[in-house]
Each structure stands twice: as structure tokens, then as C-alpha cells.
Amino acid sequence: MNKDPRAGDSRFASCEMRSRSKGRSRRGVAAVELAVCLPVIMLLVLASVEACTMLFVQQSLETTAYETARIAASPRSAQSDALDRGSQVIQDRDLQGATITIAPSSPDRGDDVTATVTAPFDSNRMFPSFFFGNQQLTANVTMQKE
């Protein structure tokens, strides 16, 4: 006969009851901790996603400005060719509301050619405006006409 030595001993019964009730109260503490920490964690995750989206849009504008200026500075290209290339990059990167300007409009050999690309961040964000507001992102690239 295997008899539990604790059976019938009131000292062990009270310990057992305390450990059961402690487990229940611990679950309540965990629920409160989750309720307090989860909004903070979600805020950090959403802010990180928003910051990464802003970096992607800014890098896309830099790439578009570079490609536009590269074509505009090449010897036998027209401004329309550079604008077409910039528009293609904008379309590939799925940028909304972006505009491209090239100055001067008809550069001579040795002149500086500047391509400027701007886009509103509000049109390109993933979530409603929480963190960075409505900013106008801009990228400039200057090259010398060959």
C-alpha cells in the first residue's frame, strides 16, 4: 500500500491551498501586466514601421533624383528622357504624389544639372498620421552636363 505521508496532515493541506490560490492571483497579475505593457509595445512597433516607411520613401526619392540627373547630364539626352526615367522609377517604387523638376531646362556642356524630387509623406504612409505628421520629403542631386 502506497500511502501518501501528507494525507490527513493539516500542515500540508494549508500549503497546498496557498499554492493553488497563489497560482490564480499570479494569472491576474500577468493579465494586468499585459494590459499595461501591450499598448506601449504596440506603439513602439507602429512607430518603427512608420519610421521604416519614411526611410523607404526618402531613399526612393534619392534614387529617382539620381536616375533623373544621370540621364539629364548625359551628352545626347533631352529633358523629356530624364523625366521619363524619373517617372518610371516613381512608378516602380509606387510613390504617390511625387513631382520631378530639372534645372536648368536646357543646360550646356559643363553646366550643373539639378534634379529635385518631392513627395508628400502623408500620401505614402501605411497608417494614419500618428508620429511624423504631414511632411514634404525632398531629394536633390546635382551633376555636371557632359
N, C-alpha and C positions, 0 to 999 in steps of 0.2 A: 504494500500500500504506500503510494506516494502521497504523503500528506504535506501540504504547504505549511511551513512552520509559522507563517504570518497569519494563518487563518484563525480568526477569533481574537487576535491581539488588537486591542483598540488603538494602540500607538501607531500601528501600520495603517489602519483604516483611515485615520485622520490625515496621514501623509498622502495617502492615495487620493483622498478627496481634494486636498490642497493642490496637488499636481494637476488634477483634472480641471479645476476651476482656474488655475493659472494659465493653462493652455487656451482656455476660452478668452480670458482677458487679453492674452498676447495677440490673439487674432484681431481683437478690437483695436489694439494699438497699431497693428500693421495696417489696418484699414484707414485709420486716421493719418498715419504717416504717408500712405499712398495718396490720400486726398489732399494733403498739404504739398507733397513733392511733385505729383504728376503735372499740375499746371506750370510749375517752374521748368520742368524737363521739357514739356511741350513748347513752351515759349523759346527755350534755347534751340530746340530742333527747328522750329519755324524761322527763327532769326538766322540760323545757319543756312537754311535752304534759300532764304531771301538774299543773304549776302553772296552766296554762290551764284545765284541767278544774276545779280548785279555785276559780278566779276565776268560772267559769261557774256553778258550784253556789252560791257566795256571792251572786252577782248575782241568780240565780233566787230565792233566799231573800229578798233585799231587795225584789224585785218582788212576791213573794207577800205579804210583810208589808205593803207599801204598799197593794196592792189590798184586802187584808182590812181594814186600818184605815180605808181610804176608805169602804168600804161600811158598816162598823160605826159610823162617825162621822156618816153621813148621817141626816137627821131621821126618816124613816119606814122604817127598816130594822130587821130583827130580827138577833140574833146568828147565827141559823142561815143567813141570807142571806149574811153576811160569811164564815162558814165554808165555805159552798158555793162562793163566788167564790174563796177561797183554795185550796180543793181542786181547783177547775178549773185554776187556774194551775199547781199542782203537777203535775197530770196532763199539762197541755200541755208542761211543761218536762221531764217524765219523771224526776222526783225520787223516789228510793226512800227510804222510812222517815221522811218528813217529818211533823212534827206542828205544829199551829197552836193557839195559845191566845190568848184575848182577855180582857183585864182592864180594868175590872170587867165582870162578866157582864151587868149591866143599868144602864148609865150614864144619868144625867140630862143635860139640856141644859147645856153648859158644862163638863162633866167631861172629863178626859183619858181617851182610849181607847187602850190599848196592844195592838198585835198582835205576837206573838212567834212566829217560825217557826224550828224547829230541824230539822236533818237530819244523820245521820252521814255523814262523807265516805267512809268505807270502803264503804258501800253504793252510792255514786255514782261511784266511780273507774273508770278504764278498764283499769288494770293492777293486779296485786297490790301490796300496800303496800311501797313501796321508800323513798319520800322523806319523806312528811309524816305517817306513822303514822295511827292511827285518831283523827281529830279530830271533835268535835261542832261543826258550824258553826251559827251563830245570827244572826238578823236581828230587830231591833226597830224598830217605827215607832209613834210616838205622835201622835195627832190629837185635836183638841177636838170633842166631840159638838155638832152643830148643833142 
